[in-house]
Amino acid sequence: MHIPDNFLSTPVWASLDAISIPAVGLMIKRAGRDLPDTRIPLLGVMGAFVFAAQMINFPVGAGTSGHLVGGALLACALGPAPAVLVMTTILVIQAFVFQDGGVLALGANVFNMAVAGVLAGYWPFQLWGAARRNSAIFAGGFLSVLVSGSLALAELLISGVRMPRLLVFTSLGLFAVNAAIEGAITISVVQALDRLNPGFVQKPGRSNSRVLIVLSTAGVLLGIAGFLLASSAPDAIQSLGQTLGMSARTNFQTPMANYSAGNFESAWLRRAIAGLTGLLLICGLCLAGARFVGRRRSA
């Protein structure tokens, strides 16, 4: 789902950078109004959990894989504006630390997944809410991935990437499969959180400590060991690039490219250290960002 550098033309990625900066700024300003202080710890924990879950790819067919994006999950648990803040933080860390998604293409990835994806994921929940909650959550997960993937395809086409019509429809089909799995995972996680803390989703009260402990534990386990179960197949965007003979190129060297840290002989140790580092970075930055917007609101 992450677009690497060298896939988009300069006018496209530059335009999306210019669009994403004020869009995220607006959502951060709104988060400062909407986010109660009692929910601030949840931003860090949810950010770390979604980051860890994104590291685990699952097969979606035709030799490709997908992964949880988490836009609808974050929006349902935190509200749309805080969810944009958290998802943007995840994408920034992935680009600058792990070389997952391009640095120049960061604006495109933020717009696709953190802005459009989160808002699309929240729309069914806002529309149907309590009346058809499970359907709304599934539709949100499905829609968030399909919108993000469709935007990525559109940006490639606008950049002048020539794609046969069959390849475009195949890619959309793979995004739809990924989207259906996203919807199912989102429902499962939300239901689990509600069992731990009834009425948890979108309530302004203090987060139940059990929720924070379970999410933290799950994030750590996924971050240090979940990749052992992950598919090694490329995701839809990577597979599309391989089919079209495109390769990612960047002038930015990141310290833990491909989620590998250090020179240890053990591949598991390299991945585990990288995963834990990402969890700590994202949790810390989400907490710091939430406290910053909270102080501005108080001021």
N, C-alpha and C positions, 0 to 999 in steps of 0.2 A: 504493500500500500504506500510505502514511502518512496517518493520520487528522488532518485539520485541526481547529482550534478551531471551535466552533459546530455540530459534527456530533453530539456526545455530550451527554447530559443531565448536569447537575452531579453527581448522585449516582453516575453511572457513571464519569465521569472522575476524580472525587475518590477513589472506592473503588479504582480501578486505580492511581492515584498511591500510595495507602496500601499497596497490595499490592506494587507494584514496588520500592519503596525497600528493604524488608527482603530481598526476593528477590534483588535485585542485590547487596546487602551480603553476604548469605550466599555467593553465588557468588564475590565478590571475596575473601572470607576463604578459600574453598576454593582459589582460584587462587594465593593466597599459599603454600599447601602443595604444590600440584601443579606449579607452573611453575618449571622450572630456569632459573638465571640465563643460561645459554647461549642460551635461546630468547627472551629479552627483546627483542632488536632486531627479531625477526620480528613481534612484536605491532604495533609502529609501522608497519612496512612493509606488513603484511597489512591493517591498518586503513585506511591510505591507499589501497591498491589497491582494496579493496571500496568505499570511499567514491567513488572515481573511477568505478568500474564502475556504481554505483547512479545516476550522473548520466546514463547512456545508456539511453534508453527504446527498446524495440523493439515493433513491432506484434504484437498477439495476437488481433486480430479484432474485428468489430462496432464499428469506429471507436475502439478503445481501445488502450492500450499497456501494457507492463509493463517491469520492469527487474530485473536481478540483485539479490537481497536479500543473499545471501552467508552466511546463518547456518550452513548445512551445510558450506560451504567453510571457514569459520573454525573450526568445531568439529572437522573432520577434521584440519586443519593444526595447531591449537593445543591442542585439548582443549576440552570444553564450558565449564568455568569461565572460562578466559582469553578464550574466544570471547564469552561474555556481557559481560565487561568491555569488549572492543573494540567490540562492536556497540552497547552502551549509549553509549559515547563518540561513535560516529558519529551516533547519533540525537540526542544532546544538542547537538552542533555544528550539525547540520542544522536543528534547531528554533530555537536561539537566534541563529544567525548567518545562516542562509539562508532562514528561514521555510518550511522544508519539513517539514510536520507541525506540529501545534499545540503551543504551550507548555503550556497547561492539559491537553491530551490527550497530553502526553509520556509519562505513566505508562502509558496504554493502548498507545502505540506500542512502548514498551520491553517491556511484558509480552508483546505479540503477537510481536514480531520478535526481541528480544534474549533473552528468557527462554524462552517457549514455542517460538518458532521455532528457536532454537539447540538446545534439548534434543530437539525432535522431529527435527531434522536429524541429530543425533548418534546417536539411538536405533538406526536400522538398522545403522549402522557398528559400534556396540558389539555388536549382536546377531549380525550375520553376519561382521563383521570380515574376516579373511584368507580365509576359505572362499569368500565371494562378494563380493569387495571392490567391483568395479565396480557390481554390482547394488545393494549397500548404499549406495554413494555417490550413485547416481542416485535411489534411494528416499529418501535423506536430503534431497537437494535438493528433490525433489517434495513430500515431506511437510512440510518446513519452510515452504514458501510456502503450501501448502493450509491448514495449521493457522493460520498468521498471518492469511490472508485470511478464513477461516471465523470466527475470533475477532472480526475487525473487523466482519463482517456481524452476528454475534450481538450485539455491543455496540451497534450501531446499532438493532437491533430492540429490545433491552432499553431503550434510550433513548427508545423510543416512535416511532421513524421508521417510517412505514407504507410497506411495500414489497409490491407485487403478487408473488404466488408465482412467476410467470414471470420477473420481474426478479431475484429471489433466485437461482433456478436458473441464469439466464443469467450472473449475476455469479460463481457458483461454477464454471461452465464456463470462464469467462475466467481465473479463478484457476488452474484445472487446466491450461490451456494454458501460462500463465506458469510454473507449477510444472514442467511437462515440459521447458520450455526451460531453467529453472534447473538441473534435474538434469543435462541434457546439458552445460551450461557448466561445472558443478562437476566432472564427470568429466574434461573436457578440461583444466581448470586443474590438477587434482590429478595427472593423468598427465604434464603438462608439468613440474611441480615434481619429480616422481619421476625423470624423465629427467635433470634437472639435478643432483639429489642423491638417488641410489637409497636407498630406505628412508626418505625424508624424512618421510612422513606419520606423525605421532604417535610420533616417535622423540625421546628426550630429549637427543640429542647437539647439538653446535653447528650452527647453520644454515650451510649452504654459502654462501660469499660470492657465488657465481653466482646462487643463488636470490634473495638480497637485492638484487643489482644488477638482475636481470631484472624482479623485481616492482616495484622502484622506478622503473625506466625505463618499464615498462608503465603504472604509475599516473600518472606525469607526462604521458605521451602521451595517455592517456584523459582526464586532467583538463583539458588545454589544447586538445585537438582532437577528442576522441571525440564530443562533443555535436553536431559538424557532421554526423555520420551518424545522429543520434538521431531517433526519431519525435517529431513535435510533437503527436500525439494524446494526450488525457488518459489517466491510468491508470484502473484499474477503480473505485477509490474516488471519484476526481474525476468520472468519467463518471456514476457512480451519483448523486452529488450534483447534477450538472447535470440529470439526468433527473427527479429529485425536486424540483427547484427550490430546492435548498439551496446556501448560499454560505458560504465560510469567512470568519469575522470574528474579529479579534483586537485586543487593546489593546496588544500587544507589537510594537514596530517593530524590525526586525532590520537590521543594517548592509548586508547583501548579499542582500536578498530576491530570490527567483527566480534565484539564482546569477548575480547581476550586480553588478559592482563599479565604482565611479567613474562619471564623466560622459563617458567617451570616446565619440566618434562611432562607433567600430568595435564592433559587437555581439560579434564574436569576442574582441576585447581585453577587454571587460568580463567575458565568461564565462571566459576563460582566467585572468585575474587572480583571479577568485572561486575557480576550480578549484584553482589553485596555493595560494591562501590556505587553503582547506579541507584540502588534502593536508598542509600544514605543521602546521596546528592539530591535526589528528587524529593524525598521526605523533608529534608532541611530547607530546600528552596521553596517548596510549597508552603511550609509553615512560616518562613520568613516573609514571603509575599503576602500571605493572608494577614499576618500581624501588621504589615506595613499598610495595607489598605484599611485595616481596622483602625489603626491610629489616625489615619487621615480622616476617617469618618468621625472619630471622636473629636478631633481638632475642629 
